[in-house]
Amino acid sequence: MSWELREHAGRHYAVQFHYALPDDAWSVELSEARPTSARGTENPEAVVTHLPGAAVLRVLVPDEDPHLEPTVRIFSPDEHVVPYEIMRWFMEQVADQVERCRIAFEQGGPEAVE
């Protein structure tokens, strides 16, 4: 599981990527990141200041059938505000994942997608 962080107006947001096996799709999730004092696993010297929180938005990107469209799910029982710049960043990440899945499918199937 990997993620990317971005700060906007003093708040931290995370986009997390993982494969959702039951859905046969890549999951791209947007959350507000939460502070932590954990150390990085790849580089123990690196201090990780924030980790992804509970998903607010989730996009499932099918990787086995290029004709299936990605779907967006919203997980926010409370009203949650997502700044425009963060939404743009998130949707760029989703578009990149869709493109990677479609290219991988053309090149030989879903196992080629990272």
Backbone atoms as SQL, in Angstrom:
CREATE TABLE atoms (id INTEGER PRIMARY KEY, chain TEXT, resi INTEGER, resn TEXT, atom TEXT, x REAL, y REAL, z REAL);
INSERT INTO atoms VALUES
  (1, 'A', 1, 'MET', 'N', 0.839, -1.153, 0.000),
  (2, 'A', 1, 'MET', 'CA', 0.000, 0.000, 0.000),
  (3, 'A', 1, 'MET', 'C', 0.899, 1.235, 0.000),
  (4, 'A', 2, 'SER', 'N', 0.596, 2.124, -0.884),
  (5, 'A', 2, 'SER', 'CA', 1.393, 3.349, -0.933),
  (6, 'A', 2, 'SER', 'C', 0.455, 4.552, -0.819),
  (7, 'A', 3, 'TRP', 'N', 1.039, 5.684, -0.455),
  (8, 'A', 3, 'TRP', 'CA', 0.247, 6.897, -0.376),
  (9, 'A', 3, 'TRP', 'C', 1.115, 8.100, -0.655),
  (10, 'A', 4, 'GLU', 'N', 0.427, 9.187, -0.977),
  (11, 'A', 4, 'GLU', 'CA', 1.064, 10.482, -1.188),
  (12, 'A', 4, 'GLU', 'C', 0.365, 11.487, -0.291),
  (13, 'A', 5, 'LEU', 'N', 1.129, 12.442, 0.199),
  (14, 'A', 5, 'LEU', 'CA', 0.586, 13.470, 1.082),
  (15, 'A', 5, 'LEU', 'C', 0.659, 14.834, 0.424),
  (16, 'A', 6, 'ARG', 'N', -0.257, 15.694, 0.816),
  (17, 'A', 6, 'ARG', 'CA', -0.237, 17.081, 0.357),
  (18, 'A', 6, 'ARG', 'C', -0.836, 17.943, 1.455),
  (19, 'A', 7, 'GLU', 'N', -0.229, 19.108, 1.648),
  (20, 'A', 7, 'GLU', 'CA', -0.735, 20.067, 2.621),
  (21, 'A', 7, 'GLU', 'C', -1.459, 21.179, 1.880),
  (22, 'A', 8, 'HIS', 'N', -2.562, 21.615, 2.438),
  (23, 'A', 8, 'HIS', 'CA', -3.317, 22.722, 1.858),
  (24, 'A', 8, 'HIS', 'C', -3.966, 23.505, 2.993),
  (25, 'A', 9, 'ALA', 'N', -3.660, 24.774, 3.067),
  (26, 'A', 9, 'ALA', 'CA', -4.247, 25.676, 4.062),
  (27, 'A', 9, 'ALA', 'C', -4.099, 25.126, 5.490),
  (28, 'A', 10, 'GLY', 'N', -2.918, 24.557, 5.776),
  (29, 'A', 10, 'GLY', 'CA', -2.639, 24.073, 7.113),
  (30, 'A', 10, 'GLY', 'C', -3.181, 22.688, 7.435),
  (31, 'A', 11, 'ARG', 'N', -3.861, 22.054, 6.496),
  (32, 'A', 11, 'ARG', 'CA', -4.383, 20.697, 6.697),
  (33, 'A', 11, 'ARG', 'C', -3.632, 19.751, 5.778),
  (34, 'A', 12, 'HIS', 'N', -3.529, 18.506, 6.210),
  (35, 'A', 12, 'HIS', 'CA', -2.831, 17.496, 5.416),
  (36, 'A', 12, 'HIS', 'C', -3.835, 16.499, 4.857),
  (37, 'A', 13, 'TYR', 'N', -3.626, 16.127, 3.598),
  (38, 'A', 13, 'TYR', 'CA', -4.491, 15.176, 2.914),
  (39, 'A', 13, 'TYR', 'C', -3.631, 14.057, 2.355),
  (40, 'A', 14, 'ALA', 'N', -4.236, 12.889, 2.197),
  (41, 'A', 14, 'ALA', 'CA', -3.513, 11.733, 1.669),
  (42, 'A', 14, 'ALA', 'C', -4.320, 11.095, 0.549),
  (43, 'A', 15, 'VAL', 'N', -3.595, 10.628, -0.461),
  (44, 'A', 15, 'VAL', 'CA', -4.171, 9.773, -1.486),
  (45, 'A', 15, 'VAL', 'C', -3.480, 8.436, -1.322),
  (46, 'A', 16, 'GLN', 'N', -4.277, 7.397, -1.100),
  (47, 'A', 16, 'GLN', 'CA', -3.751, 6.063, -0.849),
  (48, 'A', 16, 'GLN', 'C', -4.152, 5.142, -1.994),
  (49, 'A', 17, 'PHE', 'N', -3.216, 4.266, -2.390),
  (50, 'A', 17, 'PHE', 'CA', -3.431, 3.321, -3.481),
  (51, 'A', 17, 'PHE', 'C', -3.304, 1.898, -2.946),
  (52, 'A', 18, 'HIS', 'N', -4.256, 1.038, -3.266),
  (53, 'A', 18, 'HIS', 'CA', -4.132, -0.383, -2.949),
  (54, 'A', 18, 'HIS', 'C', -5.059, -1.174, -3.864),
  (55, 'A', 19, 'TYR', 'N', -4.771, -2.461, -3.975),
  (56, 'A', 19, 'TYR', 'CA', -5.616, -3.302, -4.814),
  (57, 'A', 19, 'TYR', 'C', -6.756, -3.850, -3.973),
  (58, 'A', 20, 'ALA', 'N', -7.982, -3.661, -4.436),
  (59, 'A', 20, 'ALA', 'CA', -9.174, -4.156, -3.755),
  (60, 'A', 20, 'ALA', 'C', -9.579, -5.468, -4.417),
  (61, 'A', 21, 'LEU', 'N', -9.080, -6.552, -3.888),
  (62, 'A', 21, 'LEU', 'CA', -9.294, -7.875, -4.482),
  (63, 'A', 21, 'LEU', 'C', -10.775, -8.223, -4.684),
  (64, 'A', 22, 'PRO', 'N', -11.650, -7.977, -3.700),
  (65, 'A', 22, 'PRO', 'CA', -13.059, -8.336, -3.920),
  (66, 'A', 22, 'PRO', 'C', -13.697, -7.592, -5.101),
  (67, 'A', 23, 'ASP', 'N', -13.171, -6.401, -5.405),
  (68, 'A', 23, 'ASP', 'CA', -13.723, -5.595, -6.495),
  (69, 'A', 23, 'ASP', 'C', -12.974, -5.780, -7.809),
  (70, 'A', 24, 'ASP', 'N', -11.877, -6.555, -7.796),
  (71, 'A', 24, 'ASP', 'CA', -11.014, -6.691, -8.978),
  (72, 'A', 24, 'ASP', 'C', -10.684, -5.320, -9.558),
  (73, 'A', 25, 'ALA', 'N', -10.226, -4.431, -8.673),
  (74, 'A', 25, 'ALA', 'CA', -9.956, -3.062, -9.101),
  (75, 'A', 25, 'ALA', 'C', -8.934, -2.415, -8.166),
  (76, 'A', 26, 'TRP', 'N', -8.281, -1.393, -8.686),
  (77, 'A', 26, 'TRP', 'CA', -7.409, -0.568, -7.851),
  (78, 'A', 26, 'TRP', 'C', -8.273, 0.430, -7.114),
  (79, 'A', 27, 'SER', 'N', -7.958, 0.632, -5.864),
  (80, 'A', 27, 'SER', 'CA', -8.666, 1.596, -5.051),
  (81, 'A', 27, 'SER', 'C', -7.768, 2.807, -4.846),
  (82, 'A', 28, 'VAL', 'N', -8.305, 3.976, -5.151),
  (83, 'A', 28, 'VAL', 'CA', -7.607, 5.241, -4.928),
  (84, 'A', 28, 'VAL', 'C', -8.479, 6.006, -3.940),
  (85, 'A', 29, 'GLU', 'N', -7.925, 6.286, -2.752),
  (86, 'A', 29, 'GLU', 'CA', -8.729, 6.869, -1.681),
  (87, 'A', 29, 'GLU', 'C', -8.169, 8.215, -1.220),
  (88, 'A', 30, 'LEU', 'N', -9.059, 9.152, -1.000),
  (89, 'A', 30, 'LEU', 'CA', -8.694, 10.460, -0.466),
  (90, 'A', 30, 'LEU', 'C', -9.127, 10.523, 0.993),
  (91, 'A', 31, 'SER', 'N', -8.221, 10.977, 1.853),
  (92, 'A', 31, 'SER', 'CA', -8.547, 11.151, 3.265),
  (93, 'A', 31, 'SER', 'C', -7.825, 12.369, 3.806),
  (94, 'A', 32, 'GLU', 'N', -8.296, 12.821, 4.946),
  (95, 'A', 32, 'GLU', 'CA', -7.544, 13.831, 5.659),
  (96, 'A', 32, 'GLU', 'C', -6.506, 13.063, 6.469),
  (97, 'A', 33, 'ALA', 'N', -5.252, 13.429, 6.316),
  (98, 'A', 33, 'ALA', 'CA', -4.172, 12.699, 6.991),
  (99, 'A', 33, 'ALA', 'C', -4.143, 13.070, 8.469),
  (100, 'A', 34, 'ARG', 'N', -3.740, 12.108, 9.284),
  (101, 'A', 34, 'ARG', 'CA', -3.668, 12.336, 10.725),
  (102, 'A', 34, 'ARG', 'C', -2.204, 12.345, 11.170),
  (103, 'A', 35, 'PRO', 'N', -1.879, 13.176, 12.131),
  (104, 'A', 35, 'PRO', 'CA', -0.488, 13.249, 12.611),
  (105, 'A', 35, 'PRO', 'C', -0.039, 11.943, 13.255),
  (106, 'A', 36, 'THR', 'N', 1.239, 11.664, 13.115),
  (107, 'A', 36, 'THR', 'CA', 1.824, 10.476, 13.734),
  (108, 'A', 36, 'THR', 'C', 3.287, 10.765, 14.040),
  (109, 'A', 37, 'SER', 'N', 3.871, 9.934, 14.847),
  (110, 'A', 37, 'SER', 'CA', 5.304, 10.062, 15.124),
  (111, 'A', 37, 'SER', 'C', 6.044, 8.821, 14.637),
  (112, 'A', 38, 'ALA', 'N', 5.440, 8.082, 13.720),
  (113, 'A', 38, 'ALA', 'CA', 6.039, 6.836, 13.213),
  (114, 'A', 38, 'ALA', 'C', 7.278, 7.120, 12.369),
  (115, 'A', 39, 'ARG', 'N', 8.143, 6.136, 12.300),
  (116, 'A', 39, 'ARG', 'CA', 9.326, 6.226, 11.447),
  (117, 'A', 39, 'ARG', 'C', 9.030, 5.516, 10.143),
  (118, 'A', 40, 'GLY', 'N', 9.670, 5.959, 9.068),
  (119, 'A', 40, 'GLY', 'CA', 9.479, 5.331, 7.760),
  (120, 'A', 40, 'GLY', 'C', 9.986, 3.902, 7.758),
  (121, 'A', 41, 'THR', 'N', 9.299, 3.014, 7.042),
  (122, 'A', 41, 'THR', 'CA', 9.720, 1.617, 6.996),
  (123, 'A', 41, 'THR', 'C', 10.830, 1.393, 5.981),
  (124, 'A', 42, 'GLU', 'N', 10.800, 2.125, 4.867),
  (125, 'A', 42, 'GLU', 'CA', 11.850, 1.972, 3.857),
  (126, 'A', 42, 'GLU', 'C', 13.138, 2.655, 4.283),
  (127, 'A', 43, 'ASN', 'N', 13.002, 3.768, 4.954),
  (128, 'A', 43, 'ASN', 'CA', 14.151, 4.521, 5.442),
  (129, 'A', 43, 'ASN', 'C', 13.909, 4.845, 6.910),
  (130, 'A', 44, 'PRO', 'N', 14.473, 4.056, 7.831),
  (131, 'A', 44, 'PRO', 'CA', 14.210, 4.263, 9.264),
  (132, 'A', 44, 'PRO', 'C', 14.605, 5.646, 9.767),
  (133, 'A', 45, 'GLU', 'N', 15.471, 6.334, 9.049),
  (134, 'A', 45, 'GLU', 'CA', 15.875, 7.681, 9.462),
  (135, 'A', 45, 'GLU', 'C', 14.797, 8.712, 9.153),
  (136, 'A', 46, 'ALA', 'N', 13.928, 8.404, 8.198),
  (137, 'A', 46, 'ALA', 'CA', 12.876, 9.347, 7.807),
  (138, 'A', 46, 'ALA', 'C', 11.754, 9.321, 8.831),
  (139, 'A', 47, 'VAL', 'N', 11.312, 10.481, 9.241),
  (140, 'A', 47, 'VAL', 'CA', 10.189, 10.580, 10.166),
  (141, 'A', 47, 'VAL', 'C', 8.932, 10.830, 9.356),
  (142, 'A', 48, 'VAL', 'N', 7.939, 9.973, 9.544),
  (143, 'A', 48, 'VAL', 'CA', 6.651, 10.132, 8.874),
  (144, 'A', 48, 'VAL', 'C', 5.782, 10.986, 9.786),
  (145, 'A', 49, 'THR', 'N', 5.378, 12.148, 9.303),
  (146, 'A', 49, 'THR', 'CA', 4.622, 13.068, 10.154),
  (147, 'A', 49, 'THR', 'C', 3.117, 12.848, 10.091),
  (148, 'A', 50, 'HIS', 'N', 2.624, 12.284, 8.967),
  (149, 'A', 50, 'HIS', 'CA', 1.188, 12.069, 8.797),
  (150, 'A', 50, 'HIS', 'C', 0.941, 10.739, 8.095),
  (151, 'A', 51, 'LEU', 'N', -0.177, 10.117, 8.448),
  (152, 'A', 51, 'LEU', 'CA', -0.614, 8.882, 7.812),
  (153, 'A', 51, 'LEU', 'C', -2.033, 9.082, 7.281),
  (154, 'A', 52, 'PRO', 'N', -2.418, 8.319, 6.259),
  (155, 'A', 52, 'PRO', 'CA', -3.791, 8.446, 5.759),
  (156, 'A', 52, 'PRO', 'C', -4.807, 8.149, 6.856),
  (157, 'A', 53, 'GLY', 'N', -5.902, 8.879, 6.839),
  (158, 'A', 53, 'GLY', 'CA', -7.002, 8.639, 7.768),
  (159, 'A', 53, 'GLY', 'C', -8.090, 7.833, 7.080),
  (160, 'A', 54, 'ALA', 'N', -9.290, 7.925, 7.607),
  (161, 'A', 54, 'ALA', 'CA', -10.435, 7.229, 7.011),
  (162, 'A', 54, 'ALA', 'C', -10.786, 7.885, 5.675),
  (163, 'A', 55, 'ALA', 'N', -11.074, 7.067, 4.685),
  (164, 'A', 55, 'ALA', 'CA', -11.371, 7.572, 3.340),
  (165, 'A', 55, 'ALA', 'C', -12.632, 8.427, 3.340),
  (166, 'A', 56, 'VAL', 'N', -12.555, 9.534, 2.616),
  (167, 'A', 56, 'VAL', 'CA', -13.704, 10.396, 2.377),
  (168, 'A', 56, 'VAL', 'C', -14.245, 10.098, 0.980),
  (169, 'A', 57, 'LEU', 'N', -13.335, 9.933, 0.032),
  (170, 'A', 57, 'LEU', 'CA', -13.674, 9.570, -1.349),
  (171, 'A', 57, 'LEU', 'C', -12.879, 8.336, -1.731),
  (172, 'A', 58, 'ARG', 'N', -13.505, 7.451, -2.494),
  (173, 'A', 58, 'ARG', 'CA', -12.821, 6.259, -2.988),
  (174, 'A', 58, 'ARG', 'C', -13.229, 6.043, -4.436),
  (175, 'A', 59, 'VAL', 'N', -12.236, 5.854, -5.281),
  (176, 'A', 59, 'VAL', 'CA', -12.502, 5.533, -6.677),
  (177, 'A', 59, 'VAL', 'C', -11.970, 4.135, -6.937),
  (178, 'A', 60, 'LEU', 'N', -12.827, 3.280, -7.485),
  (179, 'A', 60, 'LEU', 'CA', -12.403, 1.943, -7.892),
  (180, 'A', 60, 'LEU', 'C', -12.113, 1.976, -9.377),
  (181, 'A', 61, 'VAL', 'N', -10.889, 1.572, -9.733),
  (182, 'A', 61, 'VAL', 'CA', -10.437, 1.579, -11.122),
  (183, 'A', 61, 'VAL', 'C', -10.277, 0.126, -11.564),
  (184, 'A', 62, 'PRO', 'N', -11.247, -0.410, -12.347),
  (185, 'A', 62, 'PRO', 'CA', -11.149, -1.792, -12.811),
  (186, 'A', 62, 'PRO', 'C', -9.913, -1.982, -13.684),
  (187, 'A', 63, 'ASP', 'N', -9.224, -3.103, -13.494),
  (188, 'A', 63, 'ASP', 'CA', -8.017, -3.333, -14.289),
  (189, 'A', 63, 'ASP', 'C', -8.122, -4.582, -15.153),
  (190, 'A', 64, 'GLU', 'N', -9.251, -5.281, -15.122),
  (191, 'A', 64, 'GLU', 'CA', -9.379, -6.497, -15.912),
  (192, 'A', 64, 'GLU', 'C', -10.248, -6.309, -17.151),
  (193, 'A', 65, 'ASP', 'N', -11.008, -5.231, -17.212),
  (194, 'A', 65, 'ASP', 'CA', -11.866, -4.961, -18.358),
  (195, 'A', 65, 'ASP', 'C', -11.797, -3.470, -18.662),
  (196, 'A', 66, 'PRO', 'N', -11.162, -3.088, -19.772),
  (197, 'A', 66, 'PRO', 'CA', -11.001, -1.661, -20.072),
  (198, 'A', 66, 'PRO', 'C', -12.319, -0.960, -20.397),
  (199, 'A', 67, 'HIS', 'N', -13.395, -1.712, -20.574),
  (200, 'A', 67, 'HIS', 'CA', -14.688, -1.108, -20.880),
  (201, 'A', 67, 'HIS', 'C', -15.472, -0.722, -19.627),
  (202, 'A', 68, 'LEU', 'N', -15.048, -1.246, -18.472),
  (203, 'A', 68, 'LEU', 'CA', -15.688, -0.856, -17.219),
  (204, 'A', 68, 'LEU', 'C', -15.173, 0.514, -16.800),
  (205, 'A', 69, 'GLU', 'N', -16.081, 1.365, -16.397),
  (206, 'A', 69, 'GLU', 'CA', -15.716, 2.712, -15.976),
  (207, 'A', 69, 'GLU', 'C', -15.356, 2.730, -14.493),
  (208, 'A', 70, 'PRO', 'N', -14.447, 3.599, -14.103),
  (209, 'A', 70, 'PRO', 'CA', -14.183, 3.782, -12.676),
  (210, 'A', 70, 'PRO', 'C', -15.447, 4.279, -11.970),
  (211, 'A', 71, 'THR', 'N', -15.580, 3.943, -10.703),
  (212, 'A', 71, 'THR', 'CA', -16.727, 4.400, -9.922),
  (213, 'A', 71, 'THR', 'C', -16.234, 5.178, -8.716),
  (214, 'A', 72, 'VAL', 'N', -16.992, 6.193, -8.333),
  (215, 'A', 72, 'VAL', 'CA', -16.646, 7.037, -7.190),
  (216, 'A', 72, 'VAL', 'C', -17.612, 6.725, -6.052),
  (217, 'A', 73, 'ARG', 'N', -17.048, 6.507, -4.877),
  (218, 'A', 73, 'ARG', 'CA', -17.863, 6.281, -3.676),
  (219, 'A', 73, 'ARG', 'C', -17.507, 7.358, -2.665),
  (220, 'A', 74, 'ILE', 'N', -18.530, 7.869, -2.011),
  (221, 'A', 74, 'ILE', 'CA', -18.336, 8.928, -1.024),
  (222, 'A', 74, 'ILE', 'C', -18.620, 8.350, 0.357),
  (223, 'A', 75, 'PHE', 'N', -17.650, 8.495, 1.269),
  (224, 'A', 75, 'PHE', 'CA', -17.778, 8.008, 2.640),
  (225, 'A', 75, 'PHE', 'C', -17.715, 9.201, 3.583),
  (226, 'A', 76, 'SER', 'N', -18.824, 9.840, 3.801),
  (227, 'A', 76, 'SER', 'CA', -18.798, 11.006, 4.673),
  (228, 'A', 76, 'SER', 'C', -20.160, 11.193, 5.337),
  (229, 'A', 77, 'PRO', 'N', -20.384, 10.505, 6.456),
  (230, 'A', 77, 'PRO', 'CA', -21.666, 10.687, 7.128),
  (231, 'A', 77, 'PRO', 'C', -21.831, 12.118, 7.635),
  (232, 'A', 78, 'ASP', 'N', -20.730, 12.732, 8.023),
  (233, 'A', 78, 'ASP', 'CA', -20.754, 14.142, 8.401),
  (234, 'A', 78, 'ASP', 'C', -20.376, 14.948, 7.169),
  (235, 'A', 79, 'GLU', 'N', -20.826, 16.173, 7.130),
  (236, 'A', 79, 'GLU', 'CA', -20.436, 17.013, 6.000),
  (237, 'A', 79, 'GLU', 'C', -18.929, 17.213, 6.052),
  (238, 'A', 80, 'HIS', 'N', -18.258, 16.917, 4.970),
  (239, 'A', 80, 'HIS', 'CA', -16.810, 17.030, 4.912),
  (240, 'A', 80, 'HIS', 'C', -16.453, 17.912, 3.725),
  (241, 'A', 81, 'VAL', 'N', -15.675, 18.934, 3.960),
  (242, 'A', 81, 'VAL', 'CA', -15.289, 19.869, 2.904),
  (243, 'A', 81, 'VAL', 'C', -13.946, 19.445, 2.324),
  (244, 'A', 82, 'VAL', 'N', -13.905, 19.329, 0.995),
  (245, 'A', 82, 'VAL', 'CA', -12.656, 19.021, 0.296),
  (246, 'A', 82, 'VAL', 'C', -12.314, 20.234, -0.550),
  (247, 'A', 83, 'PRO', 'N', -11.189, 20.890, -0.277),
  (248, 'A', 83, 'PRO', 'CA', -10.810, 22.063, -1.068),
  (249, 'A', 83, 'PRO', 'C', -10.631, 21.712, -2.549),
  (250, 'A', 84, 'TYR', 'N', -10.937, 22.668, -3.379),
  (251, 'A', 84, 'TYR', 'CA', -10.864, 22.476, -4.830),
  (252, 'A', 84, 'TYR', 'C', -9.492, 21.962, -5.282),
  (253, 'A', 85, 'GLU', 'N', -8.419, 22.561, -4.790),
  (254, 'A', 85, 'GLU', 'CA', -7.076, 22.139, -5.211),
  (255, 'A', 85, 'GLU', 'C', -6.786, 20.697, -4.801),
  (256, 'A', 86, 'ILE', 'N', -7.294, 20.279, -3.662),
  (257, 'A', 86, 'ILE', 'CA', -7.102, 18.895, -3.216),
  (258, 'A', 86, 'ILE', 'C', -7.922, 17.958, -4.099),
  (259, 'A', 87, 'MET', 'N', -9.143, 18.353, -4.440),
  (260, 'A', 87, 'MET', 'CA', -9.965, 17.530, -5.330),
  (261, 'A', 87, 'MET', 'C', -9.309, 17.396, -6.701),
  (262, 'A', 88, 'ARG', 'N', -8.751, 18.467, -7.217),
  (263, 'A', 88, 'ARG', 'CA', -8.037, 18.395, -8.501),
  (264, 'A', 88, 'ARG', 'C', -6.859, 17.443, -8.412),
  (265, 'A', 89, 'TRP', 'N', -6.071, 17.547, -7.359),
  (266, 'A', 89, 'TRP', 'CA', -4.918, 16.667, -7.148),
  (267, 'A', 89, 'TRP', 'C', -5.373, 15.218, -7.093),
  (268, 'A', 90, 'PHE', 'N', -6.433, 14.953, -6.323),
  (269, 'A', 90, 'PHE', 'CA', -6.963, 13.600, -6.202),
  (270, 'A', 90, 'PHE', 'C', -7.407, 13.063, -7.567),
  (271, 'A', 91, 'MET', 'N', -8.154, 13.855, -8.305),
  (272, 'A', 91, 'MET', 'CA', -8.655, 13.381, -9.606),
  (273, 'A', 91, 'MET', 'C', -7.516, 13.196, -10.612),
  (274, 'A', 92, 'GLU', 'N', -6.443, 13.960, -10.503),
  (275, 'A', 92, 'GLU', 'CA', -5.261, 13.723, -11.340),
  (276, 'A', 92, 'GLU', 'C', -4.642, 12.368, -11.012),
  (277, 'A', 93, 'GLN', 'N', -4.596, 12.042, -9.715),
  (278, 'A', 93, 'GLN', 'CA', -4.077, 10.730, -9.297),
  (279, 'A', 93, 'GLN', 'C', -4.961, 9.609, -9.846),
  (280, 'A', 94, 'VAL', 'N', -6.269, 9.808, -9.800),
  (281, 'A', 94, 'VAL', 'CA', -7.209, 8.817, -10.328),
  (282, 'A', 94, 'VAL', 'C', -7.012, 8.663, -11.836),
  (283, 'A', 95, 'ALA', 'N', -6.914, 9.779, -12.557),
  (284, 'A', 95, 'ALA', 'CA', -6.729, 9.722, -14.012),
  (285, 'A', 95, 'ALA', 'C', -5.436, 8.995, -14.366),
  (286, 'A', 96, 'ASP', 'N', -4.376, 9.229, -13.609),
  (287, 'A', 96, 'ASP', 'CA', -3.113, 8.520, -13.853),
  (288, 'A', 96, 'ASP', 'C', -3.277, 7.015, -13.636),
  (289, 'A', 97, 'GLN', 'N', -4.015, 6.631, -12.593),
  (290, 'A', 97, 'GLN', 'CA', -4.230, 5.204, -12.322),
  (291, 'A', 97, 'GLN', 'C', -5.072, 4.563, -13.418),
  (292, 'A', 98, 'VAL', 'N', -6.086, 5.253, -13.899),
  (293, 'A', 98, 'VAL', 'CA', -6.906, 4.740, -15.008),
  (294, 'A', 98, 'VAL', 'C', -6.027, 4.516, -16.230),
  (295, 'A', 99, 'GLU', 'N', -5.185, 5.482, -16.529),
  (296, 'A', 99, 'GLU', 'CA', -4.294, 5.366, -17.690),
  (297, 'A', 99, 'GLU', 'C', -3.331, 4.194, -17.533),
  (298, 'A', 100, 'ARG', 'N', -2.731, 4.038, -16.350),
  (299, 'A', 100, 'ARG', 'CA', -1.826, 2.903, -16.118),
  (300, 'A', 100, 'ARG', 'C', -2.547, 1.573, -16.300),
  (301, 'A', 101, 'CYS', 'N', -3.764, 1.464, -15.794),
  (302, 'A', 101, 'CYS', 'CA', -4.522, 0.212, -15.921),
  (303, 'A', 101, 'CYS', 'C', -4.850, -0.094, -17.372),
  (304, 'A', 102, 'ARG', 'N', -5.232, 0.912, -18.121),
  (305, 'A', 102, 'ARG', 'CA', -5.584, 0.684, -19.528),
  (306, 'A', 102, 'ARG', 'C', -4.361, 0.324, -20.364),
  (307, 'A', 103, 'ILE', 'N', -3.237, 0.972, -20.093),
  (308, 'A', 103, 'ILE', 'CA', -2.003, 0.634, -20.808),
  (309, 'A', 103, 'ILE', 'C', -1.578, -0.782, -20.469),
  (310, 'A', 104, 'ALA', 'N', -1.630, -1.139, -19.185),
  (311, 'A', 104, 'ALA', 'CA', -1.240, -2.485, -18.764),
  (312, 'A', 104, 'ALA', 'C', -2.138, -3.539, -19.397),
  (313, 'A', 105, 'PHE', 'N', -3.423, -3.255, -19.481),
  (314, 'A', 105, 'PHE', 'CA', -4.345, -4.214, -20.095),
  (315, 'A', 105, 'PHE', 'C', -3.974, -4.444, -21.560),
  (316, 'A', 106, 'GLU', 'N', -3.654, -3.356, -22.260),
  (317, 'A', 106, 'GLU', 'CA', -3.261, -3.462, -23.671),
  (318, 'A', 106, 'GLU', 'C', -1.949, -4.222, -23.826),
  (319, 'A', 107, 'GLN', 'N', -1.067, -4.148, -22.817),
  (320, 'A', 107, 'GLN', 'CA', 0.240, -4.786, -22.898),
  (321, 'A', 107, 'GLN', 'C', 0.259, -6.208, -22.346),
  (322, 'A', 108, 'GLY', 'N', -0.886, -6.711, -21.939),
  (323, 'A', 108, 'GLY', 'CA', -0.867, -8.098, -21.532),
  (324, 'A', 108, 'GLY', 'C', -1.608, -8.451, -20.284),
  (325, 'A', 109, 'GLY', 'N', -2.459, -7.618, -19.786),
  (326, 'A', 109, 'GLY', 'CA', -3.280, -8.025, -18.672),
  (327, 'A', 109, 'GLY', 'C', -3.012, -7.272, -17.404),
  (328, 'A', 110, 'PRO', 'N', -3.852, -7.516, -16.411),
  (329, 'A', 110, 'PRO', 'CA', -3.808, -6.741, -15.167),
  (330, 'A', 110, 'PRO', 'C', -2.545, -6.927, -14.347),
  (331, 'A', 111, 'GLU', 'N', -1.860, -8.063, -14.499),
  (332, 'A', 111, 'GLU', 'CA', -0.657, -8.272, -13.681),
  (333, 'A', 111, 'GLU', 'C', 0.455, -7.297, -14.039),
  (334, 'A', 112, 'ALA', 'N', 0.322, -6.585, -15.169),
  (335, 'A', 112, 'ALA', 'CA', 1.341, -5.614, -15.562),
  (336, 'A', 112, 'ALA', 'C', 1.147, -4.271, -14.870),
  (337, 'A', 113, 'VAL', 'N', 0.015, -4.064, -14.172),
  (338, 'A', 113, 'VAL', 'CA', -0.256, -2.797, -13.503),
  (339, 'A', 113, 'VAL', 'C', 0.452, -2.770, -12.164),
  (340, 'A', 114, 'GLU', 'N', 1.101, -1.654, -11.855),
  (341, 'A', 114, 'GLU', 'CA', 1.783, -1.517, -10.563),
  (342, 'A', 114, 'GLU', 'C', 0.952, -0.748, -9.616);
